Amino acid sequence: MEVKPLQMPKEKAEDELKSLKEALKRHAQLKKEEIRKDLMAVYGHLKHGKKIIDIYENFRKAGLNADGDPKLAICRADSKQCYCLKIEDGSAIFAMERPDRWQRQPKKTLGEVKLPAGTFQWQLTDPTHPLNSYNIKNQIVTCPTPIIPAKILVEEVKHRLRNYHILWEVESWKPIPPKDPILLKRLTSNLFGVLATWELTPLERAMIRGRTQ
């Protein structure tokens, strides 16, 4: 799977993190700002020499397949199935439970991911009628979520799986196991830290196939 990562030299990230901590010491009111939390998470990840993915940009560039469905999927790491709800403004919600067709905001408790308006241009069920919720082709699609190999569980997973996400390329939004996932840690609404990438073995793909039954 090809995604465009964002990187920063470790030394630069360490300098930025140091400056941020100094700013917080001098201006205590900054601790209440949301940007402080985002910057700490981003620089804290980059200082270890790791990469970051902007999922908004990567989903937009990947676009749709011939069926009019997203070429990429993202879901919480402890899910068995990933659902994608297409919204008429070109946004989408990726969820581990089947969403209501009228849902417009993600359920934060379930770690759902929402892409912004204009990310996609959905295909119409009936091209002779205008775009609306009833006229989006395959408005809700689903596919199986990858499993994480034991080695990566040992090396990268420090908390419960619900605290992580998996990104992967979808061959088809059907019960077909994926091949090349990426384990992510959410840092902000759109920035995710890359923890590991791997190729699923035939055995692991068979395990995923069984989980969908």
C-alpha positions in Angstrom: 0.0 0.0 0.0 1.3 3.4 -1.0 0.7 6.3 1.5 2.6 9.6 1.8 4.1 9.9 5.3 5.1 13.2 7.0 8.6 13.2 8.6 10.8 15.5 10.6 14.4 14.9 11.7 14.6 13.6 15.3 16.7 16.6 16.4 14.2 19.1 15.0 11.3 17.3 16.7 13.2 17.3 20.0 14.0 21.0 19.7 10.3 21.8 18.9 9.2 19.7 21.9 11.7 21.5 24.2 10.5 24.9 23.0 6.9 23.9 23.6 7.7 22.8 27.1 9.5 26.1 27.7 6.5 28.0 26.4 4.2 26.1 28.8 6.4 27.1 31.7 6.3 30.8 30.8 2.6 30.9 29.9 0.6 28.6 32.1 -2.6 29.5 30.2 -1.3 27.6 27.1 -1.9 24.4 29.0 -5.7 24.9 28.4 -5.3 25.3 24.7 -6.2 22.3 22.4 -3.1 23.0 20.2 -0.9 22.2 23.2 -2.2 18.7 23.3 -1.8 18.2 19.5 1.7 19.6 19.4 2.8 17.4 22.3 1.4 14.3 20.7 2.9 15.0 17.3 6.4 16.1 18.4 6.5 13.3 21.0 6.0 10.8 18.2 8.4 12.4 15.7 11.2 12.6 18.3 11.6 8.8 18.1 12.3 9.0 14.4 8.9 7.7 13.4 6.5 8.8 10.6 3.1 10.4 10.6 0.3 10.0 8.1 -2.3 12.7 7.3 -5.3 10.4 6.6 -7.4 13.3 5.1 -4.8 13.8 2.4 -4.1 10.1 1.8 -7.8 9.1 1.5 -8.4 12.1 -0.9 -5.5 11.1 -3.1 -6.4 7.4 -3.1 -9.9 8.1 -4.2 -12.5 5.6 -5.2 -12.4 2.2 -7.0 -14.5 1.2 -10.0 -17.5 0.4 -7.7 -17.4 3.9 -6.3 -16.1 2.8 -2.9 -13.0 4.2 -1.0 -9.7 2.4 -1.9 -8.5 2.7 1.7 -10.1 1.8 5.0 -9.3 2.7 8.6 -10.8 1.2 11.7 -10.1 0.6 15.4 -7.6 -2.2 15.9 -10.0 -4.3 18.0 -12.7 -4.5 15.4 -13.7 -7.5 13.3 -15.5 -5.5 10.6 -15.0 -2.0 9.2 -18.0 -0.1 8.0 -17.9 3.0 5.8 -20.9 5.4 5.7 -20.9 7.6 2.7 -22.4 11.1 3.3 -23.8 13.3 0.5 -21.3 16.2 1.1 -18.4 13.9 0.1 -17.4 13.0 3.6 -17.4 9.5 5.2 -17.4 7.9 8.6 -15.4 4.7 9.2 -16.8 2.6 12.1 -16.5 -0.7 13.8 -20.3 -1.0 14.2 -22.8 -0.5 11.4 -23.7 3.2 11.5 -27.2 4.7 11.0 -27.5 6.1 7.5 -28.4 9.4 9.0 -25.4 9.6 11.2 -23.3 12.7 10.6 -20.8 12.8 13.4 -18.4 10.1 14.7 -19.0 8.4 18.0 -15.8 9.3 19.9 -16.2 6.5 22.4 -15.9 4.0 19.5 -12.9 5.7 17.9 -14.7 6.3 14.7 -12.9 8.3 12.0 -14.6 11.0 9.9 -13.2 12.4 6.7 -14.1 16.0 5.8 -16.6 17.1 3.2 -15.3 17.1 -0.3 -13.0 14.1 0.2 -14.9 12.0 -2.3 -17.3 12.4 -5.2 -19.8 9.6 -4.7 -21.3 7.7 -7.5 -25.1 7.9 -7.9 -27.4 4.9 -7.9 -29.6 6.7 -10.4 -27.6 9.4 -12.4 -30.9 11.0 -13.6 -31.6 12.1 -10.0 -29.7 14.6 -7.8 -27.3 13.5 -5.1 -28.9 12.7 -1.7 -28.7 10.1 1.0 -31.1 7.8 -0.9 -29.1 8.1 -4.2 -25.6 7.3 -3.1 -24.4 4.0 -4.6 -23.6 1.5 -1.9 -24.2 4.0 0.9 -22.9 1.7 3.6 -20.1 -0.8 2.7 -18.2 -3.2 4.9 -15.1 -5.4 4.8 -13.0 -7.4 7.4 -10.4 -5.6 9.6 -6.9 -7.0 9.6 -5.4 -8.8 12.6 -2.1 -7.8 14.1 0.7 -10.4 14.1 2.1 -11.6 17.5 5.5 -10.0 16.9 4.0 -6.5 16.4 1.7 -7.0 19.4 4.9 -7.6 21.5 7.0 -4.8 20.0 4.5 -2.0 19.4 1.3 -2.5 21.4 1.6 -1.0 24.9 -2.1 -0.6 25.7 -5.5 -2.2 24.8 -6.1 -2.6 21.1 -9.0 -0.1 21.3 -6.3 2.6 21.6 -5.0 1.9 18.1 -6.2 2.0 14.5 -5.3 0.0 11.4 -5.2 1.5 7.9 -5.2 -0.7 4.8 -5.9 -0.9 1.1 -9.2 -2.5 0.2 -9.2 -4.9 -2.7 -13.0 -5.0 -2.6 -15.6 -4.1 0.0 -16.5 -7.7 0.4 -15.5 -10.5 2.8 -12.0 -10.5 1.3 -9.0 -10.4 3.8 -6.6 -7.5 3.2 -2.8 -8.0 2.6 -0.7 -5.0 3.7 -2.0 -3.1 6.8 -0.4 -0.3 8.8 -0.8 0.0 12.6 -1.4 3.5 13.7 -1.7 5.6 16.9 -4.1 8.5 16.7 -2.4 11.8 17.5 -5.0 14.4 16.3 -8.2 14.3 14.3 -6.3 13.7 11.0 -2.7 12.9 12.0 -1.8 9.3 12.9 1.6 8.0 14.0 2.9 5.0 12.1 3.9 2.2 14.4 4.3 -0.8 12.1 3.6 -2.2 8.6 3.3 -5.8 7.6 2.2 -8.3 5.0 -0.4 -10.7 6.2 0.4 -14.4 5.7 -2.0 -16.9 4.1 -2.6 -18.3 7.5 -3.5 -14.9 9.0 -5.7 -14.1 6.0 -7.5 -17.4 6.6 -8.0 -16.4 10.3 -9.6 -13.1 9.2 -11.9 -14.9 6.8 -13.2 -17.0 9.7 -13.7 -14.0 12.0 -16.3 -12.6 9.6 -18.6 -15.5 9.8 
